[in-house]
């Protein structure tokens, strides 16, 4: 996988701020034309296991 930055600390694929997923899927947040990254979301997100 390429060097993809991940700033989501809650994602299980985040390893030292880099995405460790084999592949990623990015989708738009709605039905409108996407004009910035804030209108997208990573559908590859998997929540990190919480340690008790």
Secondary structure, 3 states (H helix, E strand, C coil): CCCCECCCCCECCEECCEECCCCCCEEECCCCCCCCHHHEEECCCCECCCCC
